[in-house]
Amino acid sequence: MTFSRERKIGQTPTLHDSPQIGPTIRAFKELKEKGLTLPDLPSMHRYQRNRIMDQLKSRGLGGILLFDPINIRYATGSHNMQVWTSRNVARATFISSAGYCILWDFVRCEHLTAHLDAIDEIRNGAGALYFAYGDSENEAADAFVREVVSVMHEHGSGQQIAVDNMDVATSNSFQSHQITTIPGQNLMEHARLVKGEEEIKAMRCAVEACELSVREMQKALKPGVAEVELWSVLHAGNIARGGEWIETRLLASGPRTNPWMQEAGPRILQDGDLLAFDTDMIGLYGYCCDMSRTWLVGDTPNCEQLEAFKVAHDHITQNMELMKPGTSFYDLSHKGHQLPAAYVPQRYCVKMHGTGMCDEFPSIYYPEDYIQGAFDYQLEPGMVFSVEVYAGKVGGQNGVKLENQVLVTDTGYENLTTYPYDNKLLPR
């Protein structure tokens, strides 16, 4: 079904009774006090649409079909149950190389996008979610694919279409209609790779809200508090300011900081512990703030803690110096600070990675993990990376996690993460 694009009077993204989610009154006040400029969302959406169109044209493609909710948001500015639809295929978007946009939203949700100029048609009935269609999923998939094929013919896509990801029933139906589907996630990752001016404004707002929430978490840091209690403070700060969700729960204390990747649990913080975390926060305007800090619970660090922090601090500081236009992704992997041998076995999975509306392409691996031919690109202004490190010895009692979000500029880089390191652990 196709719905009218007629808007309701007074329904604009700036009104708090609009479907548009975003910063709260509290956050607007804080952002103003910081002197931050709010993004022009229509301008941001136009830039993003043009990025997709350019990628389609450069690859000789007539259109792309998107199911990933973050790709849909990038392409349209629309959002609807972002976490739920990340595992339940219930929304989709078609973008033609000429920029025509069709959104298949969840049933009876057309009112959620009435304020968006980026969308030309609103329909429903995407995919073949078993939860919704049960044993009729194949029939549902075929009905949806027939509709997509009609759209493809109308907008000059021929017999092939790029797709970011889809369920098996939909994939099988495309094959039965002799439609060639080609991988589309790489197209979207490259579209999202270089951020526009308004995206950077949105990201600055997300970073500021995140750091204010981190500060509230640090104020709650003391012996006797459970890891999950601290983690809940970060969540509360994000949501109260208009942020959206946190993708992981990477917070650990004491012996649980080594090895890394342990999730926040019921452990009670003790005096002398390290507390390490990774925000992985999807914050204001749907943009990611991905930073890590390690704090001392108490006043006096031990030698192991100081050594690990120095290794981590040296690593992240020196590797940020590589961030300038023209640097190859190969050099990002192979140059910069080298971890001491004792810290290599438990190294983090990447040295750095792209950051935008979530963790994005590329992954910059350590030399030991480098994939030949997979990342033959170079830095450009407007790219944003999270530069990170984990430092912990095998069998050790402590580990340190640090991470900064870095914008590549015309002349070098800007560290968007301004939150201070723990002075009690900093090298002297």
C-alpha positions as CSV (number, residue, x, y, z in Angstrom):
1,M,0.0,0.0,0.0
2,T,1.2,3.5,-0.9
3,F,0.4,6.4,1.4
4,S,-0.1,10.1,0.7
5,R,2.9,12.5,1.5
6,E,0.5,15.2,2.7
7,R,1.8,16.6,6.0
8,K,-0.1,17.6,9.1
9,I,-0.1,21.3,9.8
10,G,2.7,22.3,12.2
11,Q,4.4,19.0,12.1
12,T,8.1,19.9,11.9
13,P,11.3,18.3,13.3
14,T,11.7,21.2,15.8
15,L,8.5,20.7,17.7
16,H,8.6,18.4,20.8
17,D,5.3,16.9,19.7
18,S,6.7,15.9,16.3
19,P,7.6,12.3,15.5
20,Q,11.2,13.5,15.2
21,I,13.3,12.3,18.1
22,G,16.4,14.2,19.2
23,P,17.9,16.3,22.0
24,T,15.8,17.1,25.0
25,I,15.3,20.6,26.5
26,R,18.1,19.6,29.0
27,A,20.4,18.7,26.2
28,F,19.6,21.8,24.1
29,K,20.6,23.9,27.2
30,E,23.8,22.0,27.6
31,L,24.8,22.2,24.0
32,K,24.1,25.9,23.9
33,E,26.3,26.4,27.0
34,K,29.1,24.5,25.2
35,G,28.7,26.8,22.2
36,L,27.8,23.9,19.8
37,T,26.0,24.5,16.5
38,L,23.0,22.2,15.9
39,P,22.9,20.3,12.6
40,D,20.6,21.4,9.8
41,L,18.9,18.0,9.4
42,P,17.3,18.6,5.9
43,S,20.7,19.6,4.6
44,M,22.4,16.6,6.3
45,H,19.8,14.3,4.6
46,R,20.4,15.8,1.2
47,Y,24.2,15.3,1.6
48,Q,23.6,11.7,2.6
49,R,21.3,11.0,-0.3
50,N,23.8,12.5,-2.7
51,R,26.5,10.2,-1.3
52,I,24.4,7.2,-2.0
53,M,23.5,8.4,-5.5
54,D,27.2,9.0,-6.3
55,Q,28.1,5.5,-5.2
56,L,25.3,4.0,-7.3
57,K,26.3,5.9,-10.4
58,S,30.0,5.1,-10.0
59,R,29.2,1.4,-9.9
60,G,26.7,1.5,-12.8
61,L,23.8,0.5,-10.6
62,G,20.2,1.7,-11.0
63,G,19.2,1.3,-7.4
64,I,19.8,-0.2,-3.9
65,L,17.4,-2.0,-1.5
66,L,18.2,-1.4,2.2
67,F,17.0,-3.4,5.2
68,D,19.6,-2.4,7.8
69,P,17.9,0.2,10.1
70,I,21.1,2.3,10.2
71,N,21.3,2.3,6.4
72,I,17.7,3.2,6.2
73,R,18.1,6.1,8.6
74,Y,21.2,7.4,6.7
75,A,19.2,7.2,3.4
76,T,15.9,8.7,4.6
77,G,16.4,10.3,8.0
78,S,13.6,8.0,9.3
79,H,13.7,5.9,12.4
80,N,11.3,3.3,13.9
81,M,12.2,0.8,16.5
82,Q,15.9,0.8,15.5
83,V,17.0,-2.0,17.8
84,W,14.0,-4.3,17.2
85,T,14.2,-3.9,13.4
86,S,17.9,-4.7,13.5
87,R,16.9,-8.3,14.1
88,N,13.3,-8.3,12.7
89,V,13.1,-7.5,9.0
90,A,10.1,-5.2,9.0
91,R,11.3,-2.1,7.1
92,A,13.0,-1.5,3.8
93,T,14.1,1.4,1.5
94,F,14.7,1.6,-2.2
95,I,16.9,4.4,-3.5
96,S,17.3,4.9,-7.3
97,S,20.4,6.3,-8.8
98,A,18.3,9.4,-9.6
99,G,17.4,9.7,-5.9
100,Y,13.8,8.5,-5.9
101,C,13.1,7.0,-2.5
102,I,10.5,4.5,-1.3
103,L,10.2,3.5,2.3
104,W,8.4,0.4,3.4
105,D,7.7,1.1,7.0
106,F,6.1,-1.0,9.7
107,V,2.4,-1.4,9.5
108,R,0.3,1.7,10.2
109,C,3.4,3.9,10.8
110,E,3.2,6.3,7.9
111,H,2.7,9.2,10.3
112,L,6.2,8.8,11.6
113,T,7.8,10.2,8.4
114,A,5.3,12.9,7.5
115,H,7.8,15.6,8.2
116,L,10.6,14.2,6.0
117,D,11.2,15.5,2.5
118,A,13.7,12.8,1.6
119,I,11.0,10.1,1.1
120,D,8.8,10.1,-2.0
121,E,6.5,7.2,-1.2
122,I,5.6,5.3,2.0
123,R,4.5,1.7,1.8
124,N,4.4,-1.3,4.1
125,G,4.9,-5.0,3.8
126,A,8.7,-5.4,3.7
127,G,10.5,-8.7,3.9
128,A,9.1,-12.0,5.1
129,L,9.4,-11.9,8.9
130,Y,8.3,-15.3,10.3
131,F,7.1,-13.6,13.5
132,A,4.6,-11.7,11.3
133,Y,3.8,-14.2,8.5
134,G,4.3,-17.6,10.1
135,D,4.2,-20.4,7.6
136,S,3.1,-17.9,4.9
137,E,6.6,-16.3,4.9
138,N,7.4,-17.5,1.4
139,E,4.2,-16.0,0.0
140,A,4.9,-12.8,1.8
141,A,8.4,-12.6,0.5
142,D,7.2,-13.2,-3.1
143,A,4.6,-10.4,-2.8
144,F,7.2,-8.0,-1.5
145,V,9.7,-9.0,-4.2
146,R,7.1,-8.6,-7.0
147,E,6.5,-5.0,-5.7
148,V,10.3,-4.3,-5.7
149,V,10.7,-5.7,-9.2
150,S,7.9,-3.4,-10.4
151,V,9.8,-0.5,-8.7
152,M,13.0,-1.5,-10.4
153,H,11.5,-1.5,-13.8
154,E,9.8,1.8,-13.2
155,H,13.1,3.4,-12.1
156,G,15.5,1.8,-14.6
157,S,17.3,-0.7,-12.4
158,G,17.1,-3.4,-15.0
159,Q,17.4,-7.0,-13.7
160,Q,19.9,-6.4,-10.9
161,I,19.8,-4.6,-7.6
162,A,22.2,-4.0,-4.8
163,V,21.0,-5.2,-1.4
164,D,22.6,-4.7,2.0
165,N,21.2,-7.8,3.7
166,M,18.0,-9.8,3.6
167,D,16.3,-12.9,4.9
168,V,16.5,-16.2,3.0
169,A,12.9,-16.3,1.8
170,T,13.3,-12.9,0.1
171,S,16.6,-13.9,-1.4
172,N,15.1,-17.0,-2.8
173,S,12.2,-15.0,-4.3
174,F,14.5,-12.6,-6.1
175,Q,16.2,-15.7,-7.7
176,S,12.9,-17.1,-8.8
177,H,12.1,-13.8,-10.5
178,Q,15.5,-13.9,-12.3
179,I,16.7,-10.8,-10.5
180,T,20.4,-10.6,-9.7
181,T,21.2,-9.3,-6.3
182,I,24.7,-8.0,-5.6
183,P,26.2,-7.1,-2.2
184,G,25.2,-3.5,-1.2
185,Q,26.7,-3.1,2.2
186,N,30.1,-2.1,0.8
187,L,28.3,0.6,-1.2
188,M,26.7,2.0,1.9
189,E,29.9,1.8,4.0
190,H,31.7,3.9,1.4
191,A,28.8,6.3,1.2
192,R,28.9,6.8,4.9
193,L,32.7,6.9,5.1
194,V,33.1,10.7,4.5
195,K,31.0,12.8,6.8
196,G,29.5,16.1,5.7
197,E,29.5,19.3,7.7
198,E,26.1,18.8,9.2
199,E,27.0,15.2,10.2
200,I,30.1,16.5,12.0
201,K,27.8,19.0,13.9
202,A,25.5,16.1,14.9
203,M,28.5,14.0,16.0
204,R,29.9,16.9,18.2
205,C,26.5,17.1,19.9
206,A,26.5,13.3,20.5
207,V,30.0,13.4,21.9
208,E,29.2,16.3,24.3
209,A,26.1,14.5,25.6
210,C,28.1,11.3,26.0
211,E,30.9,13.0,27.9
212,L,28.4,14.6,30.2
213,S,26.9,11.2,30.9
214,V,30.4,9.7,31.5
215,R,31.1,12.5,34.0
216,E,28.0,11.5,35.9
217,M,29.2,7.9,35.9
218,Q,32.6,8.9,37.2
219,K,30.9,10.9,40.0
220,A,29.2,7.7,41.1
221,L,32.5,5.7,41.1
222,K,33.4,4.5,44.5
223,P,34.0,1.2,46.4
224,G,30.9,-0.7,47.1
225,V,29.1,0.1,43.8
226,A,28.3,-2.7,41.4
227,E,29.5,-2.6,37.8
228,V,25.9,-2.6,36.5
229,E,25.0,0.3,38.7
230,L,27.7,2.4,37.1
231,W,26.6,1.2,33.7
232,S,23.0,2.2,34.4
233,V,24.2,5.8,35.1
234,L,25.7,6.0,31.6
235,H,22.5,4.7,30.0
236,A,20.4,7.1,32.1
237,G,22.4,10.1,31.0
238,N,22.2,9.2,27.3
239,I,18.5,8.6,27.3
240,A,17.7,11.7,29.4
241,R,19.5,13.9,26.9
242,G,17.7,12.3,23.9
243,G,20.2,9.7,23.0
244,E,19.1,6.3,21.8
245,W,20.9,3.1,22.9
246,I,24.2,1.6,23.7
247,E,25.4,-1.3,21.5
248,T,27.5,-3.2,24.1
249,R,27.9,-3.4,27.8
250,L,31.7,-3.3,28.0
251,L,32.5,-2.3,31.5
252,A,34.7,-4.3,33.9
253,S,36.5,-3.8,37.2
254,G,39.4,-5.3,39.1
255,P,40.5,-8.8,37.8
256,R,37.7,-8.7,35.2
257,T,39.6,-6.0,33.3
258,N,42.0,-8.8,32.2
259,P,41.3,-10.2,29.7
260,W,39.1,-7.6,28.0
261,M,35.6,-8.0,26.5
262,Q,34.0,-8.9,29.8
263,E,30.5,-7.3,30.2
264,A,29.2,-5.3,33.1
265,G,28.0,-7.6,35.8
266,P,27.2,-7.7,39.5
267,R,30.8,-7.5,40.8
268,I,31.2,-4.9,43.6
269,L,34.1,-2.4,43.1
270,Q,36.9,-2.6,45.6
271,D,39.4,0.1,46.7
272,G,42.5,-0.2,44.4
273,D,40.6,-1.7,41.4
274,L,40.8,-0.4,37.9
275,L,37.4,0.3,36.2
276,A,37.5,0.2,32.4
277,F,34.7,0.8,29.9
278,D,33.8,1.4,26.3
279,T,30.8,3.6,25.6
280,D,29.7,2.3,22.2
281,M,26.9,4.8,22.5
282,I,24.3,5.7,19.9
283,G,23.5,9.2,21.1
284,L,22.0,12.4,19.8
285,Y,20.7,12.4,16.3
286,G,21.5,8.7,16.0
287,Y,25.3,9.4,15.9
288,C,27.8,7.2,17.7
289,C,30.1,8.4,20.5
290,D,32.7,5.7,20.9
291,M,35.2,6.4,23.6
292,S,37.0,4.4,26.3
293,R,38.5,5.4,29.6
294,T,40.1,3.5,32.5
295,W,39.8,4.9,36.1
296,L,41.4,4.0,39.4
297,V,39.0,3.2,42.3
298,G,40.9,4.8,45.1
299,D,44.0,6.9,45.3
300,T,47.2,4.8,44.9
301,P,47.8,2.8,41.7
302,N,50.2,-0.2,41.8
303,C,53.1,-0.8,39.4
304,E,51.2,-3.1,37.1
305,Q,48.4,-0.6,36.7
306,L,50.8,2.3,36.0
307,E,52.7,0.2,33.4
308,A,49.6,-0.9,31.5
309,F,48.2,2.6,31.5
310,K,51.5,4.0,30.1
311,V,51.6,1.4,27.3
312,A,48.0,2.2,26.4
313,H,48.5,6.0,26.6
314,D,51.6,5.9,24.5
315,H,49.9,3.7,22.0
316,I,46.8,5.8,21.4
317,T,48.7,9.1,21.5
318,Q,51.3,8.1,18.9
319,N,48.7,6.4,16.6
320,M,46.6,9.5,16.5
321,E,49.5,11.3,15.0
322,L,49.1,9.1,11.9
323,M,45.8,10.6,11.2
324,K,46.1,13.0,8.2
325,P,44.8,13.1,4.6
326,G,46.7,10.8,2.3
327,T,47.8,8.3,4.9
328,S,47.0,4.8,3.6
329,F,45.1,2.3,5.6
330,Y,48.1,0.0,5.2
331,D,50.3,2.5,7.0
332,L,47.7,2.9,9.8
333,S,48.1,-0.8,10.4
334,H,51.8,-1.1,10.1
335,K,53.2,2.2,11.4
336,G,52.8,4.0,14.7
337,H,53.3,2.7,18.2
338,Q,54.3,-1.0,18.5
339,L,52.9,-2.8,21.5
340,P,55.5,-4.3,23.8
341,A,55.7,-8.1,23.3
342,A,54.1,-9.0,26.6
343,Y,50.9,-7.0,25.5
344,V,50.6,-8.4,22.0
345,P,48.8,-11.7,22.7
346,Q,45.8,-9.9,24.3
347,R,45.8,-7.0,21.8
348,Y,42.5,-5.5,20.9
349,C,40.8,-6.7,17.7
350,V,41.6,-3.4,15.9
351,K,43.9,-0.4,16.2
352,M,41.1,1.8,15.0
353,H,37.9,1.7,13.0
354,G,35.5,4.1,11.2
355,T,32.8,5.7,13.3
356,G,29.6,7.4,12.2
357,M,26.0,6.3,13.0
358,C,27.7,3.2,14.5
359,D,31.0,1.4,14.2
360,E,31.7,1.6,10.5
361,F,34.2,0.6,7.8
362,P,37.1,0.3,7.8
363,S,38.7,-1.9,10.4
364,I,42.4,-1.0,10.9
365,Y,44.0,-4.2,12.1
366,Y,47.3,-4.8,13.8
367,P,50.1,-6.0,11.4
368,E,49.6,-9.6,12.7
369,D,45.9,-9.5,11.6
370,Y,46.1,-7.5,8.4
371,I,44.0,-8.8,5.5
372,Q,45.9,-8.2,2.3
373,G,43.9,-6.4,-0.4
374,A,40.9,-5.8,1.8
375,F,41.6,-2.1,2.8
376,D,43.5,-0.5,0.0
377,Y,42.3,3.0,0.6
378,Q,43.6,6.2,2.3
379,L,42.4,8.9,4.7
380,E,40.3,11.8,3.4
381,P,39.1,14.9,5.2
382,G,35.7,14.2,6.8
383,M,36.5,10.6,7.8
384,V,36.0,9.8,11.5
385,F,37.9,7.0,13.3
386,S,37.9,5.6,16.8
387,V,41.5,5.1,17.8
388,E,41.8,2.5,20.5
389,V,43.9,0.1,22.5
390,Y,43.7,-2.5,25.2
391,A,46.8,-3.1,27.3
392,G,46.9,-6.2,29.5
393,K,49.4,-9.0,30.0
394,V,48.4,-12.7,29.8
395,G,47.7,-13.8,33.4
396,G,47.8,-10.2,34.7
397,Q,45.3,-8.8,37.2
398,N,44.8,-5.5,35.4
399,G,44.0,-4.2,31.9
400,V,43.6,-0.7,30.5
401,K,41.2,0.3,27.7
402,L,41.5,3.8,26.1
403,E,39.8,5.1,23.0
404,N,39.4,8.5,21.3
405,Q,37.1,9.6,18.4
406,V,39.1,11.4,15.8
407,L,38.1,13.6,12.8
408,V,40.4,13.7,9.8
409,T,40.8,17.4,8.8
410,D,42.3,19.1,5.8
411,T,45.6,19.4,7.5
412,G,45.7,16.6,10.1
413,Y,43.2,15.5,12.7
414,E,41.0,16.8,15.5
415,N,40.4,14.7,18.6
416,L,36.7,15.0,19.2
417,T,37.0,13.2,22.6
418,T,37.9,15.8,25.1
419,Y,37.2,13.8,28.3
420,P,40.4,13.8,30.4
421,Y,42.4,10.7,31.4
422,D,42.7,9.7,35.0
423,N,45.4,11.9,36.5
424,K,46.3,9.2,39.0
425,L,47.3,6.9,36.2
426,L,48.8,9.3,33.7
427,P,52.6,8.8,33.1
428,R,54.8,11.4,35.0
